[in-house]
């Protein structure tokens, strides 16, 4: 379990759960319900999974649309619907093939992107004002970038190099500095927590 660096007294209850499909069921030996429905697919889950792996081996990556355009025989006559597309995405998540998807965490085209909106608001309450503002405006990737680097959430297959920088967020119109921002030693959002603690300690010492 990762540690929370922004909230020293945080509990696991504040962390955002990102489900690993059926992992507990698989470990316990329980039979898992198929991720693909017969109404949408001609083939069983294992066959589609095999075909998807072979497709990636051949082309290096995939998208749901590209895959079924070539492997159209796997689908029923209705073709790729929203329901069958979601099922294929859940299968990809389950078997860990999403890093090869060209649409991974692309807005409105990836199930995992939609799941980012389940972020627990309690986590964001102690984030820098700019991150809180981005959260209010549904700029979910900005919020996720910060929370991932801060080890507060762990979305599947999510990759980010660094937390958003203050100058960048200012340019995007999210900057609304408070007294803790003014005390930051570097213009990096990860410095906010340390600055807040310094200000509070100084305030406590001054009141004695």
SULDASUL-V285399 format. One record per residue. N is the residue number from 1. RES is the residue in one small letter. SS is DSSP state (alpha for helix, beta for strand, coil for the rest). PSI is psi in whole degrees, -180 to 180 (999 if undefined). OMEGA is omega in degrees with one decimal (NA if undefined). Layout:
BEGIN
n:N res:RES ss:SS psi:PSI omega:OMEGA
n:N res:RES ss:SS psi:PSI omega:OMEGA
END
This chain:
BEGIN
n:1 res:x ss:coil psi:131 omega:-177.7
n:2 res:x ss:coil psi:152 omega:-179.5
n:3 res:x ss:coil psi:151 omega:177.9
n:4 res:x ss:coil psi:113 omega:-176.9
n:5 res:x ss:coil psi:-17 omega:179.7
n:6 res:x ss:coil psi:-34 omega:-175.6
n:7 res:x ss:coil psi:95 omega:-173.2
n:8 res:x ss:coil psi:-33 omega:-177.7
n:9 res:x ss:coil psi:17 omega:-176.6
n:10 res:x ss:coil psi:151 omega:175.6
n:11 res:x ss:coil psi:169 omega:179.8
n:12 res:x ss:alpha psi:-21 omega:-178.6
n:13 res:x ss:alpha psi:-24 omega:-179.3
n:14 res:x ss:alpha psi:-12 omega:-177.4
n:15 res:x ss:coil psi:153 omega:-178.4
n:16 res:x ss:coil psi:124 omega:177.8
n:17 res:x ss:coil psi:130 omega:172.7
n:18 res:x ss:coil psi:109 omega:-169.5
n:19 res:x ss:coil psi:134 omega:167.7
n:20 res:x ss:coil psi:113 omega:-167.9
n:21 res:x ss:coil psi:115 omega:168.3
n:22 res:x ss:coil psi:19 omega:-176.9
n:23 res:x ss:alpha psi:-39 omega:-179.9
n:24 res:x ss:alpha psi:-38 omega:177.9
n:25 res:x ss:alpha psi:-42 omega:-178.2
n:26 res:x ss:alpha psi:-40 omega:-179.4
n:27 res:x ss:alpha psi:-32 omega:-178.3
n:28 res:x ss:alpha psi:-10 omega:179.0
n:29 res:x ss:coil psi:4 omega:179.1
n:30 res:x ss:coil psi:149 omega:179.1
n:31 res:x ss:coil psi:130 omega:-177.9
n:32 res:x ss:coil psi:141 omega:176.3
n:33 res:x ss:coil psi:140 omega:-178.7
n:34 res:x ss:coil psi:141 omega:178.8
n:35 res:x ss:coil psi:-14 omega:179.7
n:36 res:x ss:coil psi:134 omega:-179.2
n:37 res:x ss:coil psi:148 omega:-179.6
n:38 res:x ss:coil psi:-26 omega:-179.9
n:39 res:x ss:coil psi:-24 omega:-175.7
n:40 res:x ss:coil psi:-23 omega:-170.9
n:41 res:x ss:beta psi:140 omega:173.2
n:42 res:x ss:coil psi:-24 omega:-171.7
n:43 res:x ss:coil psi:156 omega:178.0
n:44 res:x ss:coil psi:166 omega:-175.3
n:45 res:x ss:alpha psi:-43 omega:-177.6
n:46 res:x ss:alpha psi:-39 omega:-179.8
n:47 res:x ss:alpha psi:-43 omega:179.2
n:48 res:x ss:alpha psi:-41 omega:177.8
n:49 res:x ss:alpha psi:-45 omega:179.3
n:50 res:x ss:alpha psi:-44 omega:179.5
n:51 res:x ss:alpha psi:-38 omega:179.7
n:52 res:x ss:alpha psi:-40 omega:177.6
n:53 res:x ss:alpha psi:-42 omega:178.4
n:54 res:x ss:alpha psi:-38 omega:177.9
n:55 res:x ss:alpha psi:-45 omega:179.1
n:56 res:x ss:alpha psi:-40 omega:178.1
n:57 res:x ss:alpha psi:-37 omega:-176.8
n:58 res:x ss:alpha psi:-43 omega:-172.3
n:59 res:x ss:alpha psi:-11 omega:177.3
n:60 res:x ss:coil psi:-23 omega:178.8
n:61 res:x ss:coil psi:-178 omega:179.1
n:62 res:x ss:beta psi:165 omega:161.2
n:63 res:x ss:coil psi:157 omega:178.4
n:64 res:x ss:alpha psi:-42 omega:-178.2
n:65 res:x ss:alpha psi:-45 omega:-179.7
n:66 res:x ss:alpha psi:-45 omega:-178.2
n:67 res:x ss:alpha psi:-51 omega:-176.0
n:68 res:x ss:alpha psi:-18 omega:175.3
n:69 res:x ss:alpha psi:-35 omega:178.5
n:70 res:x ss:alpha psi:-38 omega:-179.0
n:71 res:x ss:coil psi:46 omega:-174.4
n:72 res:x ss:alpha psi:-23 omega:-178.1
n:73 res:x ss:alpha psi:-15 omega:-179.7
n:74 res:x ss:alpha psi:-22 omega:-175.8
n:75 res:x ss:beta psi:159 omega:170.4
n:76 res:x ss:coil psi:176 omega:-176.3
n:77 res:x ss:coil psi:-22 omega:-179.7
n:78 res:x ss:coil psi:-15 omega:178.1
n:79 res:x ss:coil psi:-159 omega:-177.3
n:80 res:x ss:coil psi:105 omega:175.8
n:81 res:x ss:coil psi:174 omega:177.0
n:82 res:x ss:alpha psi:-39 omega:-178.5
n:83 res:x ss:alpha psi:-47 omega:-179.2
n:84 res:x ss:alpha psi:-32 omega:176.8
n:85 res:x ss:alpha psi:-45 omega:178.3
n:86 res:x ss:alpha psi:-38 omega:178.7
n:87 res:x ss:alpha psi:-42 omega:178.1
n:88 res:x ss:alpha psi:-39 omega:178.4
n:89 res:x ss:alpha psi:-40 omega:178.9
n:90 res:x ss:alpha psi:-36 omega:176.5
n:91 res:x ss:alpha psi:-43 omega:178.7
n:92 res:x ss:alpha psi:-41 omega:177.2
n:93 res:x ss:alpha psi:-45 omega:-176.0
n:94 res:x ss:alpha psi:-40 omega:-176.6
n:95 res:x ss:alpha psi:4 omega:173.0
n:96 res:x ss:coil psi:30 omega:-177.7
n:97 res:x ss:coil psi:-3 omega:-176.6
n:98 res:x ss:alpha psi:-34 omega:177.9
n:99 res:x ss:alpha psi:-19 omega:178.2
n:100 res:x ss:alpha psi:0 omega:179.8
n:101 res:x ss:beta psi:129 omega:-179.4
n:102 res:x ss:coil psi:-13 omega:-177.8
n:103 res:x ss:coil psi:16 omega:-178.3
n:104 res:x ss:coil psi:121 omega:-179.1
n:105 res:x ss:coil psi:25 omega:171.6
n:106 res:x ss:coil psi:133 omega:-175.1
n:107 res:x ss:coil psi:131 omega:174.4
n:108 res:x ss:coil psi:3 omega:-179.7
n:109 res:x ss:coil psi:2 omega:-175.3
n:110 res:x ss:coil psi:130 omega:178.2
n:111 res:x ss:alpha psi:-36 omega:-179.8
n:112 res:x ss:alpha psi:-33 omega:174.5
n:113 res:x ss:alpha psi:-43 omega:179.0
n:114 res:x ss:alpha psi:-35 omega:-178.6
n:115 res:x ss:alpha psi:-21 omega:177.9
n:116 res:x ss:alpha psi:-25 omega:-180.0
n:117 res:x ss:alpha psi:-3 omega:174.7
n:118 res:x ss:alpha psi:4 omega:180.0
n:119 res:x ss:coil psi:132 omega:-179.6
n:120 res:x ss:coil psi:119 omega:-179.8
n:121 res:x ss:alpha psi:-25 omega:179.8
n:122 res:x ss:alpha psi:-31 omega:178.6
n:123 res:x ss:alpha psi:-40 omega:-173.4
n:124 res:x ss:alpha psi:-21 omega:-175.3
n:125 res:x ss:coil psi:-31 omega:-178.4
n:126 res:x ss:coil psi:10 omega:176.0
n:127 res:x ss:coil psi:166 omega:177.1
n:128 res:x ss:coil psi:154 omega:-178.9
n:129 res:x ss:alpha psi:-36 omega:-179.2
n:130 res:x ss:alpha psi:-38 omega:178.5
n:131 res:x ss:alpha psi:-39 omega:176.3
n:132 res:x ss:alpha psi:-41 omega:179.0
n:133 res:x ss:alpha psi:-41 omega:177.0
n:134 res:x ss:alpha psi:-38 omega:178.1
n:135 res:x ss:alpha psi:-42 omega:179.1
n:136 res:x ss:alpha psi:-33 omega:-178.2
n:137 res:x ss:coil psi:11 omega:178.1
n:138 res:x ss:coil psi:26 omega:172.6
n:139 res:x ss:coil psi:72 omega:-164.8
n:140 res:x ss:alpha psi:-31 omega:179.6
n:141 res:x ss:alpha psi:-37 omega:177.2
n:142 res:x ss:alpha psi:-46 omega:179.7
n:143 res:x ss:alpha psi:-45 omega:-179.0
n:144 res:x ss:alpha psi:-40 omega:178.6
n:145 res:x ss:alpha psi:-46 omega:-179.8
n:146 res:x ss:alpha psi:-47 omega:-175.2
n:147 res:x ss:alpha psi:-33 omega:177.6
n:148 res:x ss:alpha psi:-48 omega:179.8
n:149 res:x ss:alpha psi:-33 omega:178.6
n:150 res:x ss:coil psi:2 omega:178.7
n:151 res:x ss:coil psi:32 omega:-180.0
n:152 res:x ss:coil psi:-24 omega:173.8
n:153 res:x ss:coil psi:161 omega:-178.1
n:154 res:x ss:coil psi:71 omega:-179.8
n:155 res:x ss:coil psi:144 omega:-179.7
n:156 res:x ss:coil psi:132 omega:171.8
n:157 res:x ss:coil psi:14 omega:-177.2
n:158 res:x ss:coil psi:129 omega:-178.8
n:159 res:x ss:coil psi:132 omega:175.7
n:160 res:x ss:coil psi:140 omega:-176.5
n:161 res:x ss:coil psi:-40 omega:-176.2
n:162 res:x ss:coil psi:163 omega:175.3
n:163 res:x ss:coil psi:155 omega:179.0
n:164 res:x ss:coil psi:140 omega:179.2
n:165 res:x ss:beta psi:151 omega:-176.7
n:166 res:x ss:alpha psi:-43 omega:-178.4
n:167 res:x ss:alpha psi:-40 omega:178.8
n:168 res:x ss:alpha psi:-46 omega:-179.6
n:169 res:x ss:alpha psi:-33 omega:176.0
n:170 res:x ss:alpha psi:-43 omega:179.0
n:171 res:x ss:alpha psi:-28 omega:178.9
n:172 res:x ss:coil psi:-1 omega:175.9
n:173 res:x ss:coil psi:18 omega:-178.8
n:174 res:x ss:coil psi:-7 omega:-173.9
n:175 res:x ss:coil psi:126 omega:176.6
n:176 res:x ss:coil psi:72 omega:-167.9
n:177 res:x ss:coil psi:143 omega:173.0
n:178 res:x ss:coil psi:-171 omega:-176.1
n:179 res:x ss:alpha psi:-29 omega:179.6
n:180 res:x ss:alpha psi:-35 omega:176.5
n:181 res:x ss:alpha psi:-40 omega:-179.1
n:182 res:x ss:alpha psi:-24 omega:-178.0
n:183 res:x ss:coil psi:-1 omega:-178.9
n:184 res:x ss:coil psi:139 omega:-179.4
n:185 res:x ss:coil psi:-25 omega:175.9
n:186 res:x ss:coil psi:152 omega:-179.5
n:187 res:x ss:coil psi:60 omega:-179.5
n:188 res:x ss:beta psi:130 omega:-175.2
n:189 res:x ss:alpha psi:-26 omega:179.2
n:190 res:x ss:alpha psi:-14 omega:178.6
n:191 res:x ss:alpha psi:-11 omega:-172.1
n:192 res:x ss:alpha psi:-44 omega:-177.0
n:193 res:x ss:alpha psi:-46 omega:179.6
n:194 res:x ss:alpha psi:-40 omega:179.1
n:195 res:x ss:alpha psi:-40 omega:178.9
n:196 res:x ss:alpha psi:-43 omega:-179.8
n:197 res:x ss:alpha psi:-38 omega:178.4
n:198 res:x ss:alpha psi:-44 omega:-179.8
n:199 res:x ss:alpha psi:-43 omega:-179.4
n:200 res:x ss:alpha psi:-41 omega:178.7
n:201 res:x ss:alpha psi:-44 omega:178.5
n:202 res:x ss:alpha psi:-40 omega:179.2
n:203 res:x ss:alpha psi:-41 omega:-179.7
n:204 res:x ss:alpha psi:-42 omega:-179.8
n:205 res:x ss:alpha psi:-36 omega:-178.9
n:206 res:x ss:alpha psi:-27 omega:-176.8
n:207 res:x ss:alpha psi:-10 omega:-178.0
n:208 res:x ss:coil psi:999 omega:NA
END
